[in-house]
Amino acid sequence: MSLKKTLTIAGSDASGGAGLEADLKAFEEHNTYGMAAVTVIATMDPDNNWNHGVYTLPIDVLKAQLKTAFSTGIDALKTGMLSTEEVIQTAGEAIAESGVKNVVIDPVMVCKGEDEVLNPGTVDAMIQYLIPNALVTTPNLFEAGQLAGTGTPKTIDELKTAAEKIHALGAKNVVIKGGRALQTDKAVDLFYDGEKFYLLETDKVETTYNHGAGCTFAASVTSNLANGLSVKEAVLEAKEFVAAGIKHGWKLNEFVGPVYHGAKPRLGAPEVTIKEI
């Protein structure tokens, strides 16, 4: 048996719901062999309302991990939380040198529950070192607004404008994750392939148990690309996978509930529609 090899360059979430832990769960559920290069360790303080701590690993440690992983022959990779400009540059240069084509850039800028960029200089660094490597980039609404320089989009037309601007930065395909945050009847994401716009829609789920949804979506796209799906097919399946995970999200403790990564293969997925607009 031979499995496709997937890599996440991301932070560790000590609670297990997001970050590389979510990525590895998604990789496994998509029948790929997951590897991880750890950039930061994120902790949450149960005695202080689950406030986050972020501990960046030394650059030489990251470089050694990347050397190890890339030596095996990576079929697809994704990035997650890259907490400093130096980390972003290191990862971006390593990705470019690796020759890997199936690259998913998840431009993580904040921890869940936070509303400010983790490090303001990282946005410019992402634009310079990460986005040009992206076969697919998967920003949420806030991240899309930061990359596009437009402010957070609130309508479908504003999503389209942001997607065009991000594509112009070098990303070949852009998926802006609107989810249930937009004032629409459905949970909506926008997919732009440089020529056409598509809306991916599924029913909204009234839940707060969605920790790790963004990481899981990007990891699912990564796995699907490794397994030979087209970008459009990879994005559609990832939407189904994460929609199922959110629908069956569960309570970890009084502060957070993660998505259930095993939901789609075990419990089925909600219907997802895709239409050109």
QUIMO-V746785 format. One record per run of one state. SS is the DSSP state (H for helix, E for strand, L for the rest). FROM is the first residue (numbers start at 0). LEN is the number of residues. Records with the same first field share a line. If there is no record, write none. Layout:
# QUIMO-V746785
SS = FROM-LEN ; FROM-LEN
This chain:
# QUIMO-V746785
L = 0-4 ; 13-5 ; 29-3 ; 45-5 ; 56-2 ; 70-5 ; 79-5 ; 98-4 ; 105-16 ; 133-2 ; 137-2 ; 148-7 ; 168-4 ; 179-6 ; 192-4 ; 203-7 ; 211-1 ; 226-4 ; 247-10 ; 258-4 ; 267-5 ; 276-1
E = 4-9 ; 32-13 ; 50-6 ; 75-4 ; 102-3 ; 135-2 ; 139-1 ; 172-7 ; 185-7 ; 196-7 ; 210-1 ; 257-1 ; 272-4
H = 18-11 ; 58-12 ; 84-14 ; 121-12 ; 140-8 ; 155-13 ; 212-14 ; 230-17 ; 262-5
